[in-house]
Amino acid sequence: MPLLVMKFGGTSVADLDRIRNAAAKVKAEVARGYDVIVIVSAMSGKTNELVGWVNETSPLYDAREYDAVVSSGENVTAGLMALTLQEMDVPARSWQGWQVPIQTTSAHGAARFVDIPRANLDAKFAEGFKVAVIAGFQGVSPEGRITTLGRGGSDTTAVAFAAAFGAERCDIYTDVDGIYTTDPRITSKARKLDKISFEEMLELASLGAKVLQTRSVELAMRYKVRLRVLSSFDDTDEQSGTLVCDEDEIMESKVVSGVAYSREEAKLTLVTVEDRPGIAAAIFGPLADSGVNVDMIVQNISEKAQDSDKPVTDMTFSCPVDQVARARQALEAARDAGHINYGTLEVDEDAAKVSVVGIGMRSHAGVAARMFKALAADGVNIKVIATSEIKISVLIDRKYMELAVQALHDAFELDKAG
Amino acid sequence: MPLLVMKFGGTSVADLDRIRNAAAKVKAEVARGYDVIVIVSAMSGKTNELVGWVNETSPLYDAREYDAVVSSGENVTAGLMALTLQEMDVPARSWQGWQVPIQTTSAHGAARFVDIPRANLDAKFAEGFKVAVIAGFQGVSPEGRITTLGRGGSDTTAVAFAAAFGAERCDIYTDVDGIYTTDPRITSKARKLDKISFEEMLELASLGAKVLQTRSVELAMRYKVRLRVLSSFDDTDEQSGTLVCDEDEIMESKVVSGVAYSREEAKLTLVTVEDRPGIAAAIFGPLADSGVNVDMIVQNISEKAQDSDKPVTDMTFSCPVDQVARARQALEAARDAGHINYGTLEVDEDAAKVSVVGIGMRSHAGVAARMFKALAADGVNIKVIATSEIKISVLIDRKYMELAVQALHDAFELDKAG
């Protein structure tokens, strides 16, 4: 029997009506001949209520008890979904993490999958059950305590089950109808993609297109699980949404698939840093230890300092604006301790990042030139440039961000299919 | 290490402040040198919310899924209680039913305990944990599904743990400060009892003093678990509340310990029933099958019917008023099927039951006479009388109920201690 995994997020199971709506989509797939594993989140708002109680009870809470409390939201939805399916004459059974058992590490609040044994679910499918409803976002540790995967972990649960059970596809139902070439709030020309590769999705997700959790896409890529993102609020059929898949499955070959952005970026420059082996480690080690998420890094060419023979350089990097204070503190502490030496620290808190992403870049030259030309035509000054194999990112003044996204969307003709 | 079981009902853990208040009582017992097993109910209102969702989703719900959903309320409280205790520097850990594991039968929604193995909790106590917080009202079936014990099952959970762990006492914290000689709403002379025997408590509980669930008292009596009922809303010490215990522990020897009542009773009389062996079974079998809770039964002396040699009798019984229609239906069906034969069915829906209860009756004669005399002095007519070893009950007109309770409370001097 072919098997499908279907995952419904919090807004898709927000109340009993929404659960019925989701169950109808499950029933339709059963009617098409599938056995179905359904992964559910907590009803929207419930997790926040539980987290709020935990935080109010114990600001520095014991993560084991946090997990025991917070996981109950998904358990409720799983039971209600199974009951709803039964009401629709679909044989269904709910499963909490420990019943499968979904084996994870002991890292409470951020656990990782160790194994998802198939035996228990397979036995129920063999008995004639058509649907297994799984409480998402949770598992059980080797010590027999409940674990959670961290927020958004329901997507990861869905992909992990799809991999373990060899599912034909993993459908992620959410409140958007797919992946767009860019944010439709910035340009009405944004177009829904039929397909996108795992690699492109990873670059878009980490850049702010927050539809799919990065970890779930990484897991899907590793196990070649075909992911489909679609809306639970629309009528859907087998063509709906966006398929996230291996690039071999993508016939069309646009050079650029999407334009991503990140609005609240800061640019920091250490002026006249001594240029010696190990200096990058001496700078970025303390930043990482302080929890600063450094993104782009650029080192200028080295030159001799005016009053010395020692070579010096300027080191520029970007991080989220709200981490600037922490970054400054870490750098000053490292200087005070004598680990690094620099002239001044210049901070520009008015930056934004815009990126073009596409697997086609691998085989097409001139993408960067085309990007810079389009930005120049609109008078957008580039502060920093960083490139990867399938992505080119620029740091620009924040006030130009929307303009830049629109210009790049036009320049790469993303409003046109194929 | 001596061990105590403390159980907190829904109103005692209704919100985070109430949970903190309960946790402070647990901490006080730990300070007195006890290891403590805490049993918690769901925060008040939560179980009703969950049950409401299940009923709305599926009126004829699958009890397995009902249990999976409804049990989550206690899980939340257990985690929050453990966190609260940790905040107070009391080493605590929460336990859901399957983690202990609390082994029950598969009778979902009304499961019974099979075993409560000590190993897991004992290991944690040995590690230095002082408190185990147990989600009440639930267990796990041999099939690995979550079961619930039915409402009020948290009391039973508490007693079962006290028995399994040889607890010195099982303290039931609720919203009343103990067991009274009668309902204080009926007479301000009602007095809190320091001690009451299991047998008396059983008679009082089943008669409407709804403080302790009958099943939990039965279990406590069987395993000689000393129960204490006290209020979580008051400051309490080791003398607070009412101790429910073996009668050997009760030194004072009042003839009557309390006056109970049940307001909504009906009296039904089958007039001229044929008096033959098996007639009682033929009448009360169909009533039981229809779910009618028959309470008092009185059979008048037999006499010959006017137009026959066959002996006939009148059969009178009582049941709750809201079961009269069901009782009438069952009796008429049995007559139509030829299983019984009677003249008429007389129904009096304006009855109430008043009972005096006391283990002292066993050794004291004249209690019934004293009771009837007190009622007669106030002009209360008695419709039906039933007696057991430690209880005398009368069915009277409902309008006299309060008067009768007050008269009996005075007659047996229940306002005076000892």
Interface residues (C-beta under 8 A of the other chain):
Chain A: L16 I19 L50 W53 V54 E56 T57 S58 Y61 D62 R64 E65 Y66 A68 V69 S72 N75 V76 A78 G79 L80 A82 L83 T84 Q86 E87 R93 S94 Q96 W98 Q99 G144 R145 I146
Chain B: L16 I19 L50 W53 V54 E56 T57 S58 Y61 D62 R64 E65 Y66 A68 V69 S72 N75 V76 A78 G79 L80 A82 L83 T84 Q86 E87 R93 S94 Q96 W98 Q99 G144 R145 I146
